[in-house]
Amino acid sequence: MTAVVEVPLLELSGLVWETHGSRRGLSPDPLTVDSGHTAVVVAGHSCEADAFADVLLGLEMPVRGQIKIGDQEIAMRPPEERELGLVPAGAGLLPHLTVEKNLALAASDGLAPSFAQGRVAFMARRMGIQGFLRSRPHELAHDERLSVALARAMCRFVPVRVMVIEDRTGSGPCHAAVSAALGAELAVLVVTDDRTRVASLASPSHFWEVADVVEP
């Protein structure tokens, strides 16, 4: 009888990237996380955290290594084809648009207008933010803005399986977004510049560090 091999939902293996002329990687290696779990990547400062997130999301290319979702290698895919969503630190909502229009902007990329409208309505119900649709971001509490940002990320045409949640010094805590993403049965990857800010995450969490890569 053949044994079934469990494949992590997200696996970063041998990943090396460059920032400010230095090469960085993750310690320990590899990083793995499954649906309903949280992995936390701790960087020394915000610039390092941003550089790692850019590589993961496809905004920058790694020097080498694999980024896999399930059994699919995605390191060479463009950002819009990756099953990754992003909740920026502070939520990153456009202040001049209502919540509904913030969501619609994400949904309209790749979807016909009628389908985009349905996608927005579905995600608003799923995330419990129907009452906020006509509000602007400054009218919402911090945790409410995070819920909207999570719904916006999930409105994308490509279904999201892994949610990248940024946590940065100077912004409000990310805990509400993490809890909501886990409730939506996603794998969660928190990228922070201060480990003490996320030490109390109420979820199965594992920690990795951004570290210097010493070339042979």
Protein Blocks (a to p, Z undefined) as FASTA:
>chain_A
ZZdddddfbdcehiacdeehiacddddddddddehiacddddfblklmmmmmmmmnopac
cfbdcddehjbcfklpcfklpccdcddehhlpafkbcfklmmmmmmmnopafklmmmmmm
mmmmmnopmmmmmpcfklpcfklmmmmmmmmmmmpmbacfbdcddddehiacfklmmmmm
mmnopacddddfbfklmmmpccddddddddddddZZ
